[in-house]
Amino acid sequence: MAKNIINQWDPEFLERSLIFTDLKILLRDVQLSDWPGCQGLLSLLTSPVTLSSAKQLDMQPQDENLPFPEMGYEERIFKTGIISTREQNWHDLFNAFIWLLFPQTKILLNALHMQELAKQTGKKRTPARDAITHLDESGIIIASSQPELLNALKSHQWQQLFVANRHLWWQKIGAFVFGHGMYEKAFNPFIGFTGKAYCITVPEDFFLADKSEQYIHLDQLLSSDIKNNNSLFNSRYLSPLPILGVPGWYQENNSPEFYNNKDYFREKRS
């Protein structure tokens, strides 16, 4: 992100990228004329969120008055419910949005972080913590009712996924931002902009539901899938995804020639 807008509010930020389309729909009744602050973000919750430690989700400014300063970020969330939040910061704003959209999955990831911290020796993260962090920062959930489309992504068959089956996007397959760092990078999209795809199968009628219902259902499916399949044991379950290739997320990909850039749409390594 350009340095001159890191701490500068932009009331039109949802218009800066096509990647914000879902946020525009989900926040349509919210008027954000300035940074919402911690209490403003909490007010967006439709109901209280209870963590796996039985603490209720809270957000507090990350300043000299932050409670429990001796605790690390994940530990503070788990033990007290408090997410330390920089109140005039895009990265933390988008993190808060993901907590609002995927509360059950974020709760699970926090609990998994704590499990892995107990195993960790020194500062070197365990492979599972690396995977959790990749999903948390750069994750894109690819949901589809057709396994062959998910397989095309995993095997880097970009022409099949994005060109030949383009008509199936948002009807049989869709992309949902989970990693809050992806929203931040979307301010200034660039060739090479890549996320970590987590593929998940959804029912045939998934894309017939309205956007809010899709997110609620996807949060349930995703948290269950991670828990039951131990899919974040390491990062191998996550697949590289050229973000600007997703139909509807970047205007230039309306041309099939856009996908001929093999430095961006790379073949899968053998």
C-alpha positions in Angstrom: 0.0 0.0 0.0 1.2 3.5 -0.8 2.7 5.1 2.3 0.7 8.3 2.0 -2.6 6.5 2.7 -1.6 4.1 5.5 -3.1 6.3 8.2 -5.3 8.5 6.0 -9.0 7.8 6.0 -10.6 7.4 2.6 -14.5 7.3 2.8 -14.5 5.9 -0.8 -12.1 3.0 0.0 -14.7 0.4 -1.1 -14.5 1.8 -4.6 -10.8 1.4 -4.9 -10.8 -2.2 -6.1 -13.3 -4.8 -7.5 -12.0 -7.1 -4.8 -14.1 -5.1 -2.3 -17.4 -6.0 -4.0 -18.5 -8.3 -1.2 -17.7 -5.7 1.5 -19.7 -3.2 -0.4 -22.7 -5.5 -0.3 -22.2 -6.6 3.3 -21.6 -3.0 4.6 -24.2 -1.3 2.5 -26.2 -0.1 5.6 -23.1 1.1 7.4 -22.0 4.7 6.9 -18.3 5.0 7.6 -17.4 8.7 7.3 -14.3 8.2 9.4 -12.3 5.5 11.2 -14.9 3.6 13.2 -12.7 2.9 16.2 -12.9 -0.2 18.4 -16.4 0.5 19.7 -17.7 1.3 16.2 -16.3 -2.0 14.9 -17.9 -4.0 17.8 -21.2 -2.3 17.0 -21.2 -4.0 13.6 -21.6 -7.4 15.3 -25.1 -8.7 15.0 -24.6 -10.8 18.2 -21.8 -11.2 20.8 -19.0 -13.5 19.9 -17.8 -16.0 22.5 -14.3 -17.5 22.1 -13.3 -21.1 22.8 -11.9 -19.9 26.2 -15.5 -18.7 27.0 -14.3 -15.0 26.9 -16.4 -12.6 24.9 -14.8 -10.9 21.9 -13.6 -7.3 22.6 -11.4 -4.8 20.8 -9.2 -2.3 22.6 -6.9 0.4 21.1 -3.3 -0.7 20.8 -1.8 2.1 22.9 -0.2 2.7 26.2 -3.5 1.9 28.0 -3.8 -1.6 26.4 -4.7 -4.1 29.1 -2.4 -7.0 29.9 0.6 -5.6 28.1 2.7 -8.5 29.2 0.7 -10.9 27.0 1.3 -11.6 23.3 -1.3 -10.9 20.7 -2.9 -14.3 20.4 -2.6 -15.0 24.1 -4.4 -11.8 24.9 -7.3 -12.7 22.6 -7.6 -16.3 24.0 -7.3 -15.4 27.7 -9.1 -12.1 27.8 -11.1 -11.8 24.6 -9.3 -8.5 23.7 -8.0 -8.0 20.1 -5.4 -5.2 20.3 -6.4 -2.9 17.4 -4.6 0.1 15.9 -7.6 2.4 15.4 -6.4 4.3 12.4 -4.8 1.5 10.4 -6.1 -0.2 7.3 -4.5 -3.6 8.2 -6.3 -3.8 11.5 -9.5 -2.5 10.1 -9.6 -5.3 7.6 -8.7 -7.8 10.3 -11.7 -6.6 12.3 -13.9 -7.0 9.2 -12.8 -10.7 8.8 -13.6 -11.3 12.5 -17.1 -10.0 11.7 -17.5 -12.2 8.6 -15.8 -15.4 9.8 -16.1 -15.4 13.6 -16.1 -19.2 14.1 -13.1 -19.7 11.9 -11.1 -16.9 13.5 -12.0 -18.3 17.0 -10.7 -21.7 15.8 -7.4 -20.2 14.4 -6.8 -18.4 17.7 -7.2 -21.6 19.6 -4.9 -23.4 17.2 -2.3 -20.7 17.6 -2.4 -21.3 21.4 -2.0 -25.1 20.9 1.0 -24.5 18.7 2.5 -21.9 21.0 2.6 -24.6 23.7 4.7 -26.8 21.4 6.9 -24.0 20.1 10.5 -23.8 21.3 12.0 -20.4 21.1 10.8 -17.9 18.4 10.7 -20.4 15.5 7.1 -21.1 14.5 5.9 -24.6 14.1 4.8 -25.6 10.6 1.2 -25.4 11.7 1.6 -21.9 13.0 3.1 -20.9 9.6 0.1 -22.4 7.8 -2.4 -20.7 10.2 -0.6 -17.4 9.7 -0.6 -17.8 5.9 -4.4 -18.3 5.9 -4.9 -15.5 8.3 -2.9 -13.0 6.3 -3.2 -14.1 2.7 -6.0 -16.7 2.6 -8.6 -16.8 -0.2 -11.4 -19.3 0.3 -12.3 -20.9 -3.0 -15.8 -22.5 -2.6 -17.2 -24.7 -5.3 -19.9 -27.4 -5.8 -17.8 -28.9 -8.5 -14.6 -30.7 -7.3 -13.1 -30.7 -10.8 -12.9 -26.9 -10.6 -11.1 -27.1 -7.3 -8.7 -29.7 -8.8 -8.0 -27.3 -11.7 -6.9 -24.7 -9.3 -4.7 -27.1 -7.3 -3.0 -28.3 -10.5 -2.6 -24.8 -11.9 -4.8 -25.4 -14.9 -5.4 -21.7 -15.2 -6.9 -21.7 -18.7 -9.4 -24.3 -17.7 -10.3 -22.6 -14.4 -10.4 -18.9 -15.6 -11.1 -19.1 -19.3 -12.8 -22.3 -20.4 -15.0 -22.3 -17.3 -15.4 -18.6 -16.8 -19.2 -18.8 -17.1 -19.3 -21.0 -14.0 -17.7 -18.3 -11.8 -20.1 -17.0 -9.1 -22.6 -19.8 -10.0 -20.6 -22.9 -9.3 -17.4 -21.5 -7.9 -16.5 -18.3 -6.1 -13.6 -16.6 -4.2 -13.9 -15.1 -0.7 -11.3 -13.0 1.0 -10.2 -14.4 4.3 -6.7 -13.0 4.7 -7.0 -9.4 5.8 -3.6 -8.6 4.2 -5.3 -9.3 0.8 -7.7 -6.4 1.3 -4.8 -4.1 2.2 -2.8 -5.1 -0.9 -5.9 -4.6 -3.1 -5.6 -0.8 -2.7 -2.7 -1.0 -5.2 -3.1 -4.3 -7.2 0.0 -5.5 -9.1 0.9 -8.3 -11.4 2.3 -10.9 -9.0 -0.4 -10.3 -6.4 -0.9 -13.8 -5.1 -2.9 -15.3 -2.2 -3.1 -18.7 -0.5 -6.2 -20.6 -1.7 -8.1 -22.9 0.7 -10.4 -25.0 -1.4 -13.7 -26.2 0.1 -16.7 -28.0 -1.4 -20.1 -26.3 -0.9 -23.7 -27.6 -1.7 -25.2 -27.1 -5.2 -27.5 -24.3 -4.0 -24.8 -22.4 -2.1 -24.6 -19.5 -4.6 -28.3 -19.1 -4.8 -28.3 -17.7 -1.2 -27.8 -14.0 -0.6 -24.3 -12.8 0.2 -24.8 -12.6 4.0 -26.1 -16.2 4.1 -23.2 -17.4 2.0 -20.7 -16.0 4.5 -22.5 -17.5 7.5 -22.6 -20.9 5.8 -19.0 -20.7 4.6 -17.8 -19.8 8.1 -19.4 -22.9 9.5 -18.1 -25.2 6.7 -14.6 -23.7 6.9 -14.2 -24.0 10.6 -15.5 -27.5 10.6 -13.3 -28.6 7.7 -10.1 -27.2 9.4 -11.0 -28.9 12.7 -12.1 -32.3 11.3 -9.4 -32.6 8.7 -6.4 -31.1 10.5 -5.8 -29.3 7.2 -3.5 -26.6 8.6 -1.0 -29.1 10.0 1.4 -27.5 7.5 1.0 -25.2 4.5 0.8 -27.9 1.8 -3.0 -27.8 1.8 -2.9 -24.1 0.7 -2.5 -23.5 -3.1 -1.0 -20.3 -4.7 -3.7 -18.2 -6.3 -3.0 -15.4 -8.8 -5.5 -12.9 -7.3 -5.9 -10.8 -10.4 -7.0 -13.8 -12.4 -10.3 -14.2 -10.4 -13.1 -13.2 -12.8 -14.8 -10.0 -11.6 -11.9 -8.9 -9.4 -9.7 -7.2 -12.1 -11.0 -5.5 -15.2 -8.1 -6.5 -17.4 -8.8 -10.2 -17.0 -11.9 -9.8 -19.2 -9.4 -10.5 -22.0 -8.4 -14.2 -22.4 -4.9 -12.9 -23.4 -4.4 -11.7 -19.8 -3.9 -15.3 -18.7 -1.0 -15.9 -21.2 1.5 -14.3 -18.7 3.2 -17.5 -17.5 5.4 -15.6 -15.1 2.2 -14.8 -13.2 0.0 -17.8 -14.1 2.7 -20.3 -13.4 2.6 -24.0 -14.1 2.7 -26.3 -11.2 6.1 -27.6 -10.2 6.6 -31.3 -10.6 
